[in-house]
Amino acid sequence: MSVSAVQILDSSAEAILSRDSVQLRWYAAYTCANHEKRVRDQLEERSVESFLPLYETVRRWKDRRMHLQLPIFPGYVFVRMGLADRLRVLQVPSVVRLVGFNGQLSALPDEEMEGLKKSLARGVLAEPHPFLSVGRRVRVKAGPLAGVEGIVIRRKNRLRLVISLELIQRAAMVEVDAMDLDPLGKARASRS
């Protein structure tokens, strides 16, 4: 192989690496327990796009009731960044690590994150749910969740859609109307 061919291969490899380092993708940042809001605020101060899905709940004590906003996915804040910016995220106090496998960061599917953001922005009420790996998969065809895929379950005589983020093994549950759902084939097992 000639010197110029080696230089061309090296420059194309560098171009691929530099493109991946600046391409914005969604990643999950694992945080210390109950520090998700602090981490989100620190990321905003550092100009890193972040997303912390919250739900409202009422907690009762003997002497009072409190309305609280808690994370739908406890222990995680989602960040949209290029790989070159990972150090800015890891330097935030209370960020333990970015989720990945075999030493490589794992990006979340953009469609999942955008669907979740859109549905919560439109006022869909969500709450945490145990992660499901087997069930009837459906796609929502109408309403604020249009295009979102998940597993349908029946709870308290109503249909609920469980939206699972397989990468972090967490899920959220929202109420849906049966008329808005399209089946996606047979039940399947997810990656474990």
N, C-alpha and C positions, 0 to 999 in steps of 0.2 A: 504494500500500500504506500502510495507516495505521501510526502509531507503535506501537500495541499489537501489531499483527501482526509488525512488525520485532522488537519485544522478545521475542515468543513464539519466533520463529525463532532469535534469538540465544541465548535460554535453553535451547532444545532442543539446539542445536549444542554449547553448553557442557556440557550433561548428557552428551551422547555422548562428548565428549572426556574428561570427568572419569571416566566409566565405563571407557573404554579405558585410562586412565592407572593405574587401580587393579586392573583385572582381571589375575589371575595367569596368565601363559602361560610356556611353556618357550622359551628363547632359547639360542643357541650363542655362547659367549664365546671368541674366538680368543686364544690365549695365546702368550707367548714359548716357544721350544723348551725342552722338559724342565722347565717350570715349572707343569705342571698341578696337581700335588699342593699346591704352595705357594699357588696361586690358590684352590683348594678350601678350604684351611685359612683363608685370609684372608676368604673369603666367609662361612664359618661364624662367624668372629669378628664379622663385621658383620651377623649374623642374616639372611643372604640364603640361601634354599634353593638348594642346588647338587647336582649329580650328576656324578660322575666314574666312568664304568664302567672297571673294571680287569680284567686277566687275569693269570694266573700263568704264568711261563715260567722255564726254567732256562738260565742263561748259563754257559758253560764257558770257563775260562782255563787256562793251563798248570798252575797250582798249585792251583786250587780250582774249585768249582762254587757258583753262587749262585742261590737262588730269588728272583726279582724279581716285583714287581707293577707292570705297565706299563699305560698307558692303551690302551683298545681303539681310541679315536679320538684319535691323537696331535695335540696342539695345540689341543684343545677341552675346555672345561668347560661343562656345561649348567647354566643358572640359571633358576629359576622366579621371575618378578618381574612387577610392573606397570611400565608405561612410566615412571611417575613415579620409580621406583627405579633407573633406568639409570645415573644419575650415581654412585650408591653402588658399582655394579659396575665402572664405567669408572675409578674412582679406585683400584681395587686394583692394587698394583704387579704388573707382568707381564701384565696384561690389555691386549691390543693394541686390540681393538675388539669390538663386538657384530656378529654377522653380519646383513647386510641387503642390500637392493638399492635403487638409485636414492634413496639417502638415507633409506630407511624400514627399520626393523628388521623382520626376518622371523621370525615365530614358528614353532616346530616343532609338528607335530600332537601333541596331547595323547595320542592313542591310541598313537602310535609310542613316545613317551617312557615312558608307563606300562607298555606291553608289555615294553619293554627292561628297565625297573627290576624288574618282577615276575619276569621270567625269570632275571635275574642273582641276585635275592634267593632264588630257589628252587634255586640251585646249578647252573644250566645253564652249561656251559663254553663260553666264546666266545673268539674271537681275531680280530685285525684281518684284513681281506681287501680286496683292491683293489675299488674301486667298480665295480658292474656296471650297465649301462644297458639291456641287452637280455637276455631269457631267459624261461624258463617261470615265470610268477608263480603262487604257491600261497598258501594260508592254512592255518595249523596248526589242526586241529580238536580235538586232545586233548593232554593233558600240560601241563607248566609253561609252554609257549609258546602255549597256546590263544588264537586270535584274531590272532596276529601274522602279518603278510604278508611275503613275501620272494621271492627267486628261488632255485630249487632247482638244485644242481649235483652232479655225482658227482666225488668226490676220494678217492683211495686205496680204491676199490671200495666206498665208503660214500656215503650221501646227506648233503649238507650244505645248510643253508638260509642264504643270504646276506641279511642284514637291512641294507638301505641307507637312509641318511639323505640324501635328495636335496639338501637345503638346503646341507649342508657337503661333499657329494660324498665321503663316507666310508662304509665298510661293515664289518660284523662277520659272522663265520661260526660257525654252531653245527651240531652233528650232530643229525640227525632220523631218525625211522622213517617209511618210505614209507606205512605204514598211518595215520599221523596227519596226512596232507596231503590237501587238496582243491584241485584246479586252479582257477584264476581266469580262464579264457579263454585267448586266444592270447597269444603272446609280443608284447611291445610295446616301443617305444623310450621312454625316459624323457626328461624335460626336460633339455636340456644347456645 
